């Protein structure tokens, strides 16, 4: 059994641009992949990955631009056709950042002799590649390198330079450009789309983008709320909305799901909570938590612990790039205490590191475990199944898959493990997040 799961948006056959009830949407395949070979290998490999994840998150500064993509687990992948003729690239889909960027190469001739096919975007092989000038309005939408490079307003070739940093110190640095992006129709034909603004990264460093956690991707598709994100740029065409469903990772073979850009089938069981506003104009999707319950008993913490303050600190985000769920330290300790009072199973002889509550369920086929639920702003209730927050870490050992936020000004995170089995709808136009336990069979 796995300590941490790897869930990926992965290209299966083709994406599809579909018309339904006069609404057009883009459907990108999603698949869970387990690259590990055995329970023993899974435990040791994922223990190391979890340790790296936790040490990074506990050092996370309060940055206006950051991402869960650095975590090294629970990432999602989509394919993107970029350029003319189209070049196929694999990108991490990340709701915690807004920049679309790809690894770029300046190779001119027979590039396959110096690098594997599809390992980078070949800008000089595309007739539609266009560099933004440093004086263009679009150039003001991206962070710039430091020290700043002077912009020569009179020079024709004075490109817009960007430098985008992630919380673990990873950096992508290059030119902010425009390109034509293409998607498959339901018949498999490539459909052209208008220009897409993106970062063409020539200097990339840090564990998020140069280590094994990047899993062979060529960049990141930012799905956040910022003005340069994928969903914002495609917003008018696809209705300012996107959704995904993370299906149960324990099912074999792993089921297929999709990232849906646009408006899909109507779901009468969808429950909504407003998206909160951060004064720092963060790309994150913030929601408002009012209370936490364990077996329908309210955990006593001050409601203000969930608030975003005037400096943009605190709050709770929903993030596709982070695996575990993180709660403010006070709330976390009281939730753990509430679980401990209700769980009557013995502790294991050896507990995995970084978990505060683990139990030995040897000989018990279906142990009865406490139920966790959240009441959200708007009177909606999010009640995930037990398997979303109590996970198997070794044979006969289960652990509470929550972690504390210990840094000053840090925010809580609803990770993708907690989201499993729900259809999540990010309705940017109406500034709300919808969720439903039904609808995943169609996703």
N, C-alpha and C positions, 0 to 999 in steps of 0.2 A: 504494500500500500504506500501511497506517496505522501511525503511530508508537505511538499509544495507542488502545486500542479502547474503545468505549462499549457496555457490555452492560446491558440493562435488563429488570427484571421489569415487564412491561407487560400491561395488560388486553387480551385479544383478543376473546373472546365473553363468557364468564362463568367464575366459579370454580365448583367443584363440591364438595359434601360427599358422600362416598361411603362405603358400608359394604363391607368386604372381609374375609372370614374373621373376622367378629365384631369387627373393628377399624375404627373410623371415622377418616377422614382428610380434610383440607381440601386441595384441589388448586388452586393459583393459577398462571395462565399466565405464562410467561417467554419473552421474545423479544429477540434482538439487533437493535438499530437502528443504522444508520449514517447520520447526518444530513449527512455531508460529501459534497461533490459531485465532487471530482476528487482524484487523487493529490497534485497540487501544493497544493490547498487543505488536504487532509488533513495534509500534512507541516507546513505553517506553523502551522495552527491547533493541532494537537496538540503541536507543539514548545513553543508558548507555554503550553499546559495542563500539559505535563510540567514545565516550569521552575517554574511556580507550585506544582505538587505537591511537587517536591523541596525548594524553599525552605521550604515549610511543614513538611514532615516533618522536615527537618534542624533545625528550631527546636522540634520537639515536646517539651513538658515531660513529666515523668513524672506524669500525672494519673490519679486513680482512676477518673474518668469521661471518656472521650474517644471519638472515632469516626473511622472512615475515610471517612465520608460527605463530609467537607470536601474531599476530594482533587480533585474536579472531573472525574474520569474513572472509568470502570468502575463506575458506580452501577447499582442494580437497582430496579425500580419494581413496586409492587403496588397494586391498588385496594382500597379499604375502604369499605363502606357503614356510615355512622355516623348514629345518631339515629332519631327517629320523627316523620314519615316518613323513610326512609333518604336520606341525602345521600352522593353518590359523591365520593370523594377519592382523589388519587394520592399515594402515600407512597414514600419511599426505603426499601428494605429493607436493614437494616444489622446485621450480626452483631457489630459493634464497639460497640454501645450498647444500653441497656435501656429507655429511655423511649419510649413511644408519644406523639407530640405532633402536633397539627395547627394550622395557621394559623386563628385564630378571628376572627369579626366579630360586633360587637354590633348589627348592622343589624336593624331591626324590620320595616319595611314592604317596599316594592318594591326589593329589594337589587340586582337586575340593572341598575338605572339607575346605580348607583355603582360596581359592580365586575362583572367577567365571571362567568358562571355557573360553579360548582364551583371558584372560586378561593380559597374559604375555607369553613370550617364555620360555619354560621349557628346559633349556640347558641340564640337566642331563637325559632327556627323549629322546635325539637325539643321535643316534650312529655315526653321521657324524660331530658333533660339534668339532671344532678344535681351540684351543687357539694359537694365534700368540705369539712367544717368544719375550721378550722385545728387543732382539738383532736382530730380523728378519728385513729385509729391509722394509717390509710392515709397521712395527711399526713407521717408520720415516714419514709416510704419515699422521699421526693424531696428533693433539695437545695433550700434556701430562699434567697431574695434576701438580699444584703448591702448595706447594713445591714439587719438582720432587722426585719420588721414585727411589732409586738407582737400576740399572739393574745389576743383577748378571749373568755374561756371562756363568758361569760354571754350574749354577743350571738348571736342566731340567724343573722345574716348576717355572719359573719366567715370568709371563704373561705380555703381552703388555697392559699397562693401558692408557686410553684416558680420556680427559675431554674436552667437546665441549660446548662452550658458545654461547648464543643468545643475541641479543641486549638489551632485557629487563632484563637481568640478569639470565635468565633461564639456567640451566646447566644439561647436561647428563654426567654421569661419570661411567666408568666400564671397561670392557675388550674388546680389539679389536680382533675379532675372524674371523673364516671362517665357512661357512655353505653351504649346498646344498639347492638351491632354485628350486622350481618346478612351472610349469605353465600348465594350461589346454590346450589341443588341441581343435580343432573345434568339435571333437566328445565327448569331456568331459574327455578324458583320461589325467592323470597327466603326463607331460613330464619332465624328470630330466634335470637340467642344471648344468654347472660346478660350482665350489665353488664361493660364494659371500662373499666378505669382509664386515664386518658390526660391529657396536658397540653393545655390549651386556650390556645394562645399568642397573646397580644395585642401583645407587644413582641418583635420578632425582628430581629437585626442580625448583621452579619459576613459574610465571603465565602462561607461554607458555605450560608447560608440566604437571602441577599439578592442574591447575584451570579448570573452565568449558569450556574455549576456546579450550581445547584439544579434547572435544567432544567424549570421549571414545576411542580415538585411542591408539595404543600400541607403537607408535614410529613415525619416520619421514623417508620418502624415499627421500633422497637428489637427485635432478635432475640437479644440477648445473654443471659447467664446470670442477670441480676439479677431481683429479685422482682417488678418491674413490667413486665418485657418481655412482648411478645406471646406468645411460646412458653411462658413461665412461667404466664401467666394462663390460657392455654388448655390447659395441660399435662394436667390430669386427663381432660379430654374426649378429647384426641388422643394420649395415650400418652407424653407427655414426650419427643417426638422430632420432628425435622424434617429434610428433605433437599432438595438441589437438584443439578442437573447443568448445567454450563456447556458448551454444545456449541461445536464449532469455528467461530470467527468468520469464517474464510476461505470457508466454504461459502456459495454463492449459489443461490437466495435463502436468507436466514438461517433455520435450523431453529428450531422451537418447542420449548421445554422448560417445566418447571414447578418452582415451589417447593411442596413437599409438606409440610404440617403434619400429622404423625401417622405411622402405620406403613403403608408400602406393601408391594409384593411382596417376598418373601424373595429375597435375593441371596446365593447360595452362595460367590461369589467376593469378597465383602466382607472387607477386612482392617481390623483395628481397632488403635487405639493409645489408651491412657488419656488422658482430659482431666486436665491438671495443675491443682493448686490454687494460687492466689495468696493470700498472707496478707492482701492488701488487699481481698479479696472483689471483685475486678474482674469486670465483666461479660464480659470477653474469653474466648474459647475457646483455652486454652493447650494445646499439645502438647509432648512431649519429643523433641528431636532428639538422637541419639547421635553420628552421624557423617555426613559428606558424602563422596561419591565422585565422581570425574571419570574416566570410562572405567574404572570398577571399581577405581580406585586411590584409597585413602583420603587425604583432605586432612588433613594433620597440624595439628590445633588441639586445645587442651585441652578435654576434655569439659565442664569447668566453665563454659565460655563460653556454654553454652546454658541454664544453670541460672537459676531464679528465686531471688533472695536473700531474706533475712529481712525486708527492707524493701519487698519486692514489685517490685524492679527486675529487668530482664532477662526471659528466657524467650522463647517463640515463640508467636505467635497466628495463627490462621486467620481471615482477614477478607474478607468479601464487598465491603467498601467501599473497598479499596485495590487498585490495579491491579498495580503491580510488586511484586516480592519483595525484602525487605530482610534482609540478614544482618549479624551483628556485624562490626565493622570488620576485625578480624584474620582472621576466617573469609572475609570478602568478598575481601580482598586476596590470600589464598592460593588461593581458587577462581579468581580472575581470572588469577593466575600459572599455575595448572594448565591453564587453557584456552589461554593464550597459548603455552605450550610445545607444545601439540598442534595448534594451528591454523597451517596453512602458507599461508594466503591473504594477499595484500597488504592493507595498510590503505588506506582510501579517501582520495582527495585532500582531501576536506572531510568531517570527521566531525561528526555532530550533537552538540550540547552535552549535557553531563551523562552521557555514556556513556564508560566507560574502555576498552572493547574493542569495536571495530567492524572489519568486514572487507569487502573488495570481492570480490564473487562474479560479476563480469561474465563472461559467456560460459559459466558453469558452471550447468547446469540443476538438478542435485541434488548440492550440495556435501556431502561427508562431514564431520560436525561431532561434537565430543565429546558423550558422554552424561553427564547429571547425575542423581544419585540420592541419596536420604536414607534412612538407617536410623533408625527411630523406636523409642521405648520400647515394649516388647511384641514386639520382633523383626519388626515389619512393615517393609516397604520401599516407599517412595514413589518411583516412577521416571517422571517426567513426560516426554512426548515433546519433542523438540528445539524444536518451534515454541512451546512454553510459556515458554521462557527465551532463545531467540535469535530476534529478531523483525526484520521488514523495516522499516527506517526511511526509506529512499529507494530509488529504482531501483538495483538491484545492490548495495545496502548492507544488511548485517545487523549487529545489535548485540546484545551480551549484556545482557539485560533484568534485571539485578540491580543493587541499590544498597546502599551501606553504611549501617549505623546508627552515627552518629558521636557522638550525645549520650550523656552519662553516664547510666547507668540505663535507656537505651532498650531496647526489645524488638525482636526479629526478627519479620517479618511474611511469611506465605505469602499473597501476593496472589491476586486472582482470575484473572489471566492464567496463573499457575502451576497453577491448579486446573482449567483447561479440559480437557474430555474425560473427567472423572472424575465419578462419582456420589459426593457427600459426604453422609454421614448423621451428624447431630448427635444422639447418643443421650444426652440429659440424664439420664434415669432411671438409666442404667447408667454414667454419667460416662465416656463413650468417644466417639471419633470414628472413623467407618468411611469407607473409600474404596474404589472399585472402578472399573476401566477398562470394565467391562461394566455394563449397566443403563441407560445414557443413551438407548438407543433406545426404552426404555419410559417415560422420564421426561418 
